[in-house]
Amino acid sequence: MHSVKFLMEKRLYGVCSYLGGKMGISSERIRLYFIYASCFTLGSPFLFYLFVAFWMNIRSYMKEKRHSVWDI
């Protein structure tokens, strides 16, 4: 069961675990908040989730690509 949970978190960009790590809240609780908020607001938190996933992906690429001017 633990390996399935780890695989799902890895596949789903890890947004909830990232936010939980930053705010000091468990990722399971953040997932529940996303589910409840999505039900009550007709899916608008899903757009926030996709935005954060995109931002995390771009940020990782920017960290990879940073090179010094002298590295040429």
N, C-alpha and C positions, 0 to 999 in steps of 0.2 A: 504494500500500500504506500509506503514511503517513497519508493522509486517512481510510482505513478504520479504522486503529488509533485515530486521534483521535476519530472518530465513535463507535466502540465505548466508548472511555473516557468520553466525555461522556454517552452513553446509560446506562452502568452506574454512574452517580452519582460516579464518580471516587474510590471508596473506597480502592482499592489505591494510586492515585497520591497521595492525601492522606496515607495511612499511610506511604508511602515517603518523602514529603517531610518528614514529622515525624521519622522515624527515620533518614533518610539512606541508605535502601536503594532500589534500583531497583524500580519498580512491577512489572516482569516477574517478578522473584524473589518478590515478595509474592504475586503471582497463582499462581505455582507452589506456594508453601507452602499457599495456600488449597485448591488442587486436591488436593494430596497429603493434607493434613489431612482434607479432606472424604471422601476415599476410605477412609482408615483409621478415621475416627470416625463414619462413617455420616451425614455431613451436618451435624454440630453447628457447624462453623465458618461454615456458610451462615447460621445464625441470628445469629451475631456480625456477619457482613457486613451483613445487613439492619438490625440495630440501629444500626450505625455510619452506614449510609446514611440512616436515619430521623433520627438525631441531627444529621447534617450539614445535612439539609434544614430541620429545626426551627431550628437555629442561624442559618442564613442568613435565615430569616423574622424572627427576633428582632433581628438586626442591622438589617434594613430598617425595622422598626416602631418602633425607639427614637426617641422625640421628646422634646424638652424640654417642661417644663410651660408654658413661655412661647410655644410655637409655635402655640397655639390661635388 
